Amino acid sequence: MDRIQRFTRSGAFIDAWPVGKPQKVHADRRGSIYVCGYEEVSRFFETTNRSVLSVFTTAGALQRSFVGWNSGLWAAGVDRDGFIYEAVGLLADLPSTGIQKLDPDGTLVGQWARGTLFNDVIVDSTGFVDAVSSDSLFRFTTDGDRVAAWPYGGISLTEGSDGDLVLLDTDRVTRVDSTGKVVGGWQRSGSGERGAAGTGGIATTLEGTLLIADTPSRRVEEVSRHGVQLDEIGGFSDQTCWPVDPCAVAVDDQGAIYLGDLARNAVAKFNSRGDCLLEWGHTGSKPGEFRSPRGIAVGGSGHVYVWDTGNRRVQVFDSEGRFLRSWPAAYRLGTVEPWPVTAFEVSACGIAATRDDVVYLTDRAAHRVVAFAADGTVLGAWGGPGSGPGQFDKPRDVAVGPNGNVYVVDFGNRRIQVFQPSP
């Protein structure tokens, strides 16, 4: 029987009412129930189906309904202002798929993500529109701007102590095994004066725990591999060299922690207990000065490589913060260089270093990854714009595993690509 049934929280039946071919149901905070379904109608001398979004009271009284001829209606969510977000589309007509936004009266006011078939859509408690496709979870603002996509999107990644990849996104951590299968993860929620969780970078400690730079909350969280918070560095303290805007985090072979701070344009070093050991740098463009140090990596030599994005250069320091050298991140590779030199985007933060001090940088503007020797000599580059193997769309971060494999967050293509470098 096609109907909606209502139960108490303990599972006791309350009542039911008939609905034509119900597919999905959603209840808002105003006491209205939204049901996505189909009904049979006569059209052009034959019987066919049309999608219907019906709105009921909690007692089952029909308030209003919206119908659509040209697209299927898979699911609907409602925001606090009563705007409705529909996942629409038919497999036979992918260009018409996507998310439609209706005002409370059912008038279409926006549509986005055409070409993607979504199976469900909700509006979460933070006001974002979350929609799931066959292989990814997408997050949008209520105006249709895409904020994130999981599991193959992300901002930063590290290799876990068990060999899994750990991906960091705006407010979620996802674990992926060596075959690309999602094997775990958890949602994050921020704290502090500046609201919800945000992200800068992620790293793995020698003990196998994870360090997550949470920029809005002014702290670095230490969590277990299952997401249980263990400790933190920072959190609105006046203590010397505690982070104000932590964006980058790295761990060396001795367990020391390095943080890049956007507000102070400085780098701080902590021991594994979170005690500040030293801090260096301030705003400027001279050696040892920074403008937005958004990426940090530590090589096998113990040298610290800082992606000084505002000055478009990499600076190299020893473990005591003494300046050693720098090299510009804008470069040419002669006949090896198939793309023109492009300015690095300030938001880029992808940097990694091997035990042999080979340094990898992501170039979001040119959609590539570039390898440098420790002295700044260019060793090679690969990539190019596209979605094929070895091509990138705005690569966001890069990491090196213990086996030497290079992992790249291919952000625009919502995937991780794995490479084995040539000697």
BASEPA-687721 format. One record per residue (C-alpha): residue in one letter; x, y, z. Coordinates in steps of 0.05 Angstrom, whole numbers, always signed. Example, Ala and Ser with C-alpha at 12.3 -4.5 7.8 and 13.67 -1.06 7.14 Angstrom:
BEGIN
+----+--------+--------+--------+
| aa |     c1 |     c2 |     c3 |
+----+--------+--------+--------+
|  A |   +246 |    -90 |   +156 |
|  S |   +273 |    -21 |   +143 |
+----+--------+--------+--------+
! end
This chain:
BEGIN
+----+--------+--------+--------+
| aa |     c1 |     c2 |     c3 |
+----+--------+--------+--------+
|  M |     +0 |     +0 |     +0 |
|  D |    +27 |    +69 |    -19 |
|  R |    +24 |   +109 |    +46 |
|  I |    +63 |   +148 |    +98 |
|  Q |    +64 |   +119 |   +169 |
|  R |    +78 |   +158 |   +232 |
|  F |   +110 |   +130 |   +295 |
|  T |   +132 |   +153 |   +363 |
|  R |   +206 |   +156 |   +380 |
|  S |   +199 |    +87 |   +413 |
|  G |   +168 |    +57 |   +350 |
|  A |    +94 |    +57 |   +370 |
|  F |    +47 |    +66 |   +311 |
|  I |     +8 |   +132 |   +311 |
|  D |    -28 |   +137 |   +244 |
|  A |    -20 |   +133 |   +168 |
|  W |    -47 |   +166 |   +105 |
|  P |    -45 |   +147 |    +31 |
|  V |     +6 |   +177 |    -16 |
|  G |    +17 |   +159 |    -89 |
|  K |    +82 |   +120 |    -98 |
|  P |   +123 |   +154 |    -42 |
|  Q |   +199 |   +155 |    -53 |
|  K |   +230 |   +200 |     +1 |
|  V |   +203 |   +237 |    +61 |
|  H |   +230 |   +298 |    +98 |
|  A |   +203 |   +336 |   +159 |
|  D |   +221 |   +408 |   +174 |
|  R |   +222 |   +446 |   +239 |
|  R |   +155 |   +480 |   +225 |
|  G |   +117 |   +414 |   +230 |
|  S |   +109 |   +403 |   +155 |
|  I |   +124 |   +337 |   +121 |
|  Y |   +150 |   +335 |    +49 |
|  V |   +139 |   +272 |     +9 |
|  C |   +171 |   +259 |    -59 |
|  G |   +130 |   +212 |   -102 |
|  Y |    +95 |   +197 |   -168 |
|  E |    +23 |   +196 |   -192 |
|  E |     -9 |   +167 |   -254 |
|  V |    -41 |   +216 |   -301 |
|  S |    -69 |   +216 |   -372 |
|  R |    -27 |   +255 |   -421 |
|  F |    -29 |   +254 |   -496 |
|  F |    -81 |   +198 |   -495 |
|  E |    -38 |   +152 |   -453 |
|  T |    -25 |   +139 |   -380 |
|  T |    +42 |   +164 |   -353 |
|  N |    +75 |   +184 |   -288 |
|  R |    +93 |   +253 |   -263 |
|  S |   +134 |   +271 |   -203 |
|  V |   +100 |   +305 |   -145 |
|  L |   +125 |   +339 |    -82 |
|  S |    +69 |   +338 |    -31 |
|  V |    +69 |   +378 |    +34 |
|  F |    +29 |   +351 |    +93 |
|  T |    +16 |   +371 |   +164 |
|  T |    +39 |   +322 |   +217 |
|  A |    -34 |   +297 |   +220 |
|  G |    -32 |   +280 |   +145 |
|  A |    -73 |   +338 |   +118 |
|  L |    -49 |   +360 |    +49 |
|  Q |    -25 |   +432 |    +50 |
|  R |     +1 |   +440 |    -22 |
|  S |    +36 |   +402 |    -77 |
|  F |    +83 |   +416 |   -135 |
|  V |    +86 |   +374 |   -198 |
|  G |   +139 |   +367 |   -252 |
|  W |   +132 |   +336 |   -321 |
|  N |   +202 |   +338 |   -348 |
|  S |   +244 |   +309 |   -292 |
|  G |   +241 |   +257 |   -238 |
|  L |   +241 |   +280 |   -166 |
|  W |   +287 |   +239 |   -122 |
|  A |   +288 |   +276 |    -56 |
|  A |   +277 |   +344 |    -24 |
|  G |   +304 |   +384 |    +34 |
|  V |   +279 |   +449 |    +66 |
|  D |   +320 |   +505 |    +98 |
|  R |   +300 |   +549 |   +157 |
|  D |   +269 |   +601 |   +111 |
|  G |   +223 |   +550 |    +77 |
|  F |   +262 |   +545 |    +12 |
|  I |   +259 |   +476 |    -19 |
|  Y |   +318 |   +440 |    -51 |
|  E |   +301 |   +383 |    -98 |
|  A |   +346 |   +329 |   -126 |
|  V |   +318 |   +321 |   -197 |
|  G |   +335 |   +284 |   -260 |
|  L |   +326 |   +222 |   -303 |
|  L |   +382 |   +175 |   -322 |
|  A |   +360 |   +182 |   -394 |
|  D |   +370 |   +257 |   -392 |
|  L |   +431 |   +274 |   -351 |
|  P |   +437 |   +348 |   -371 |
|  S |   +371 |   +361 |   -335 |
|  T |   +396 |   +331 |   -270 |
|  G |   +421 |   +370 |   -210 |
|  I |   +392 |   +410 |   -153 |
|  Q |   +332 |   +456 |   -160 |
|  K |   +316 |   +511 |   -110 |
|  L |   +243 |   +531 |   -100 |
|  D |   +214 |   +586 |    -58 |
|  P |   +161 |   +567 |     -6 |
|  D |   +107 |   +576 |    -59 |
|  G |   +140 |   +527 |   -107 |
|  T |   +169 |   +578 |   -156 |
|  L |   +237 |   +557 |   -185 |
|  V |   +290 |   +607 |   -163 |
|  G |   +354 |   +570 |   -180 |
|  Q |   +387 |   +507 |   -207 |
|  W |   +458 |   +481 |   -204 |
|  A |   +503 |   +420 |   -211 |
|  R |   +470 |   +400 |   -277 |
|  G |   +497 |   +336 |   -304 |
|  T |   +503 |   +302 |   -236 |
|  L |   +449 |   +254 |   -214 |
|  F |   +437 |   +260 |   -140 |
|  N |   +401 |   +206 |   -100 |
|  D |   +385 |   +247 |    -39 |
|  V |   +390 |   +318 |    -13 |
|  I |   +383 |   +350 |    +56 |
|  V |   +395 |   +417 |    +88 |
|  D |   +437 |   +406 |   +150 |
|  S |   +437 |   +442 |   +217 |
|  T |   +492 |   +490 |   +195 |
|  G |   +452 |   +513 |   +134 |
|  F |   +490 |   +476 |    +80 |
|  V |   +456 |   +436 |    +25 |
|  D |   +485 |   +365 |    +24 |
|  A |   +471 |   +319 |    -35 |
|  V |   +495 |   +249 |    -49 |
|  S |   +509 |   +218 |   -117 |
|  S |   +529 |   +147 |   -132 |
|  D |   +601 |   +158 |   -110 |
|  S |   +608 |   +225 |    -75 |
|  L |   +577 |   +270 |    -23 |
|  F |   +572 |   +343 |    -44 |
|  R |   +562 |   +404 |     +0 |
|  F |   +534 |   +469 |    -28 |
|  T |   +514 |   +536 |     +0 |
|  T |   +441 |   +554 |     -7 |
|  D |   +461 |   +596 |    -68 |
|  G |   +491 |   +536 |   -103 |
|  D |   +565 |   +548 |    -91 |
|  R |   +600 |   +482 |    -81 |
|  V |   +638 |   +480 |    -15 |
|  A |   +664 |   +409 |    -15 |
|  A |   +658 |   +339 |    -44 |
|  W |   +675 |   +274 |     -9 |
|  P |   +706 |   +224 |     -8 |
|  Y |   +752 |   +242 |    -65 |
|  G |   +754 |   +316 |    -56 |
|  G |   +790 |   +346 |     +2 |
|  I |   +839 |   +399 |    +23 |
|  S |   +897 |   +361 |    +53 |
|  L |   +919 |   +289 |    +64 |
|  T |   +970 |   +247 |   +101 |
|  E |   +986 |   +173 |   +104 |
|  G |   +962 |   +140 |   +168 |
|  S |  +1005 |    +95 |   +211 |
|  D |   +968 |    +35 |   +182 |
|  G |   +981 |    +54 |   +110 |
|  D |   +912 |    +84 |    +98 |
|  L |   +905 |   +152 |    +67 |
|  V |   +872 |   +204 |   +112 |
|  L |   +836 |   +260 |    +75 |
|  L |   +818 |   +326 |   +107 |
|  D |   +760 |   +368 |    +81 |
|  T |   +724 |   +429 |   +108 |
|  D |   +690 |   +392 |   +165 |
|  R |   +703 |   +318 |   +153 |
|  V |   +760 |   +268 |   +157 |
|  T |   +757 |   +207 |   +112 |
|  R |   +802 |   +145 |   +113 |
|  V |   +814 |   +109 |    +47 |
|  D |   +852 |    +43 |    +39 |
|  S |   +905 |    +28 |    -14 |
|  T |   +850 |     +6 |    -64 |
|  G |   +812 |    +72 |    -57 |
|  K |   +757 |    +43 |    -14 |
|  V |   +730 |    +87 |    +41 |
|  V |   +742 |    +49 |   +107 |
|  G |   +724 |   +102 |   +158 |
|  G |   +716 |   +175 |   +176 |
|  W |   +681 |   +224 |   +220 |
|  Q |   +648 |   +292 |   +218 |
|  R |   +683 |   +349 |   +253 |
|  S |   +653 |   +408 |   +291 |
|  G |   +692 |   +470 |   +310 |
|  S |   +695 |   +508 |   +374 |
|  G |   +717 |   +576 |   +397 |
|  E |   +697 |   +647 |   +379 |
|  R |   +699 |   +639 |   +304 |
|  G |   +648 |   +584 |   +294 |
|  A |   +649 |   +519 |   +256 |
|  A |   +708 |   +475 |   +240 |
|  G |   +756 |   +496 |   +187 |
|  T |   +819 |   +466 |   +159 |
|  G |   +890 |   +482 |   +143 |
|  G |   +929 |   +417 |   +141 |
|  I |   +937 |   +347 |   +170 |
|  A |   +996 |   +305 |   +192 |
|  T |  +1010 |   +239 |   +226 |
|  T |  +1051 |   +236 |   +290 |
|  L |  +1103 |   +182 |   +307 |
|  E |  +1051 |   +150 |   +353 |
|  G |  +1000 |   +144 |   +297 |
|  T |   +953 |   +199 |   +320 |
|  L |   +931 |   +255 |   +274 |
|  L |   +944 |   +330 |   +279 |
|  I |   +892 |   +375 |   +246 |
|  A |   +904 |   +450 |   +237 |
|  D |   +836 |   +482 |   +252 |
|  T |   +845 |   +554 |   +229 |
|  P |   +778 |   +585 |   +254 |
|  S |   +786 |   +554 |   +323 |
|  R |   +858 |   +577 |   +329 |
|  R |   +883 |   +509 |   +349 |
|  V |   +914 |   +444 |   +326 |
|  E |   +875 |   +383 |   +347 |
|  E |   +907 |   +316 |   +363 |
|  V |   +858 |   +260 |   +350 |
|  S |   +861 |   +184 |   +348 |
|  R |   +857 |   +146 |   +283 |
|  H |   +782 |   +140 |   +297 |
|  G |   +770 |   +214 |   +310 |
|  V |   +771 |   +216 |   +386 |
|  Q |   +801 |   +282 |   +409 |
|  L |   +862 |   +270 |   +453 |
|  D |   +894 |   +339 |   +461 |
|  E |   +903 |   +406 |   +427 |
|  I |   +953 |   +461 |   +417 |
|  G |   +925 |   +532 |   +421 |
|  G |   +853 |   +552 |   +430 |
|  F |   +854 |   +627 |   +444 |
|  S |   +912 |   +630 |   +493 |
|  D |   +961 |   +686 |   +503 |
|  Q |  +1017 |   +636 |   +514 |
|  T |  +1079 |   +652 |   +473 |
|  C |  +1078 |   +625 |   +402 |
|  W |  +1012 |   +589 |   +408 |
|  P |   +976 |   +591 |   +341 |
|  V |   +931 |   +648 |   +320 |
|  D |   +915 |   +624 |   +250 |
|  P |   +947 |   +555 |   +242 |
|  C |   +946 |   +533 |   +169 |
|  A |  +1002 |   +483 |   +159 |
|  V |  +1027 |   +427 |   +203 |
|  A |  +1084 |   +377 |   +196 |
|  V |  +1121 |   +327 |   +240 |
|  D |  +1195 |   +309 |   +237 |
|  D |  +1230 |   +243 |   +251 |
|  Q |  +1240 |   +263 |   +324 |
|  G |  +1166 |   +277 |   +335 |
|  A |  +1173 |   +353 |   +336 |
|  I |  +1113 |   +391 |   +308 |
|  Y |  +1119 |   +451 |   +261 |
|  L |  +1062 |   +500 |   +250 |
|  G |  +1053 |   +556 |   +199 |
|  D |  +1014 |   +615 |   +227 |
|  L |   +979 |   +661 |   +178 |
|  A |   +963 |   +717 |   +227 |
|  R |  +1034 |   +725 |   +253 |
|  N |  +1068 |   +703 |   +189 |
|  A |  +1112 |   +658 |   +230 |
|  V |  +1132 |   +586 |   +241 |
|  A |  +1130 |   +554 |   +310 |
|  K |  +1162 |   +489 |   +334 |
|  F |  +1132 |   +447 |   +389 |
|  N |  +1151 |   +382 |   +422 |
|  S |  +1105 |   +322 |   +420 |
|  R |  +1071 |   +346 |   +485 |
|  G |  +1052 |   +413 |   +454 |
|  D |  +1105 |   +455 |   +491 |
|  C |  +1131 |   +512 |   +449 |
|  L |  +1205 |   +504 |   +434 |
|  L |  +1218 |   +564 |   +388 |
|  E |  +1186 |   +610 |   +337 |
|  W |  +1215 |   +648 |   +279 |
|  G |  +1193 |   +697 |   +225 |
|  H |  +1148 |   +757 |   +217 |
|  T |  +1115 |   +795 |   +161 |
|  G |  +1161 |   +813 |   +104 |
|  S |  +1198 |   +789 |    +42 |
|  K |  +1269 |   +784 |    +68 |
|  P |  +1302 |   +716 |    +85 |
|  G |  +1266 |   +686 |   +144 |
|  E |  +1205 |   +731 |   +135 |
|  F |  +1137 |   +707 |   +109 |
|  R |  +1073 |   +726 |    +75 |
|  S |  +1022 |   +670 |    +85 |
|  P |  +1064 |   +608 |   +102 |
|  R |  +1011 |   +558 |    +79 |
|  G |  +1052 |   +495 |    +72 |
|  I |  +1107 |   +461 |   +113 |
|  A |  +1145 |   +397 |   +100 |
|  V |  +1205 |   +365 |   +135 |
|  G |  +1256 |   +325 |    +96 |
|  G |  +1298 |   +266 |   +120 |
|  S |  +1355 |   +313 |   +134 |
|  G |  +1312 |   +350 |   +185 |
|  H |  +1309 |   +412 |   +141 |
|  V |  +1243 |   +449 |   +143 |
|  Y |  +1213 |   +471 |    +76 |
|  V |  +1162 |   +528 |    +81 |
|  W |  +1116 |   +544 |    +23 |
|  D |  +1117 |   +620 |    +31 |
|  T |  +1058 |   +631 |    -16 |
|  G |  +1051 |   +707 |    -10 |
|  N |  +1124 |   +715 |    -31 |
|  R |  +1117 |   +659 |    -83 |
|  R |  +1178 |   +622 |    -58 |
|  V |  +1202 |   +562 |    -17 |
|  Q |  +1246 |   +578 |    +43 |
|  V |  +1291 |   +525 |    +75 |
|  F |  +1311 |   +525 |   +148 |
|  D |  +1347 |   +478 |   +195 |
|  S |  +1312 |   +448 |   +254 |
|  E |  +1331 |   +508 |   +297 |
|  G |  +1298 |   +558 |   +250 |
|  R |  +1362 |   +584 |   +218 |
|  F |  +1352 |   +606 |   +146 |
|  L |  +1391 |   +564 |    +96 |
|  R |  +1366 |   +583 |    +26 |
|  S |  +1304 |   +597 |    -16 |
|  W |  +1282 |   +589 |    -88 |
|  P |  +1225 |   +621 |   -128 |
|  A |  +1164 |   +579 |   -142 |
|  A |  +1156 |   +611 |   -211 |
|  Y |  +1203 |   +577 |   -259 |
|  R |  +1215 |   +550 |   -328 |
|  L |  +1236 |   +480 |   -346 |
|  G |  +1262 |   +494 |   -416 |
|  T |  +1244 |   +439 |   -465 |
|  V |  +1215 |   +397 |   -409 |
|  E |  +1164 |   +452 |   -393 |
|  P |  +1101 |   +442 |   -435 |
|  W |  +1061 |   +497 |   -401 |
|  P |  +1074 |   +571 |   -393 |
|  V |  +1096 |   +598 |   -326 |
|  T |  +1035 |   +619 |   -285 |
|  A |  +1029 |   +655 |   -219 |
|  F |  +1016 |   +609 |   -161 |
|  E |   +949 |   +618 |   -127 |
|  V |   +957 |   +645 |    -58 |
|  S |   +912 |   +591 |    -30 |
|  A |   +958 |   +535 |    -54 |
|  C |   +988 |   +496 |     +4 |
|  G |  +1012 |   +430 |    -27 |
|  I |  +1083 |   +414 |     -7 |
|  A |  +1117 |   +348 |    +13 |
|  A |  +1188 |   +324 |    +23 |
|  T |  +1219 |   +255 |    +19 |
|  R |  +1273 |   +224 |    +62 |
|  D |  +1322 |   +242 |     +8 |
|  D |  +1298 |   +315 |    +10 |
|  V |  +1263 |   +315 |    -57 |
|  V |  +1209 |   +369 |    -50 |
|  Y |  +1142 |   +365 |    -87 |
|  L |  +1097 |   +425 |    -98 |
|  T |  +1027 |   +428 |   -127 |
|  D |  +1016 |   +482 |   -180 |
|  R |   +941 |   +494 |   -180 |
|  A |   +945 |   +547 |   -235 |
|  A |   +981 |   +502 |   -285 |
|  H |   +948 |   +437 |   -260 |
|  R |  +1013 |   +401 |   -246 |
|  V |  +1062 |   +375 |   -194 |
|  V |  +1135 |   +398 |   -195 |
|  A |  +1194 |   +362 |   -162 |
|  F |  +1254 |   +401 |   -135 |
|  A |  +1321 |   +380 |   -106 |
|  A |  +1338 |   +407 |    -36 |
|  D |  +1377 |   +465 |    -68 |
|  G |  +1317 |   +486 |   -111 |
|  T |  +1340 |   +453 |   -175 |
|  V |  +1280 |   +431 |   -216 |
|  L |  +1280 |   +355 |   -225 |
|  G |  +1217 |   +348 |   -266 |
|  A |  +1142 |   +361 |   -271 |
|  W |  +1080 |   +323 |   -292 |
|  G |  +1007 |   +335 |   -302 |
|  G |   +968 |   +384 |   -344 |
|  P |   +895 |   +404 |   -345 |
|  G |   +846 |   +347 |   -355 |
|  S |   +812 |   +287 |   -323 |
|  G |   +853 |   +230 |   -352 |
|  P |   +906 |   +190 |   -314 |
|  G |   +963 |   +236 |   -295 |
|  Q |   +923 |   +299 |   -309 |
|  F |   +897 |   +346 |   -256 |
|  D |   +843 |   +398 |   -242 |
|  K |   +869 |   +445 |   -189 |
|  P |   +912 |   +396 |   -149 |
|  R |   +905 |   +417 |    -77 |
|  D |   +956 |   +378 |    -36 |
|  V |  +1011 |   +326 |    -42 |
|  A |  +1039 |   +275 |     +7 |
|  V |  +1095 |   +223 |     +5 |
|  G |  +1085 |   +154 |    +36 |
|  P |  +1139 |   +112 |    +69 |
|  N |  +1143 |    +70 |     +5 |
|  G |  +1161 |   +133 |    -35 |
|  N |  +1094 |   +137 |    -71 |
|  V |  +1068 |   +207 |    -84 |
|  Y |   +994 |   +220 |    -68 |
|  V |   +961 |   +280 |   -100 |
|  V |   +893 |   +310 |    -81 |
|  D |   +864 |   +322 |   -150 |
|  F |   +812 |   +369 |   -122 |
|  G |   +773 |   +389 |   -184 |
|  N |   +767 |   +316 |   -207 |
|  R |   +747 |   +293 |   -137 |
|  R |   +799 |   +238 |   -133 |
|  I |   +867 |   +218 |   -105 |
|  Q |   +920 |   +199 |   -156 |
|  V |   +980 |   +157 |   -135 |
|  F |  +1047 |   +159 |   -171 |
|  Q |  +1113 |   +123 |   -165 |
|  P |  +1169 |   +172 |   -180 |
|  S |  +1223 |   +155 |   -230 |
|  P |  +1294 |   +157 |   -204 |
+----+--------+--------+--------+
! end
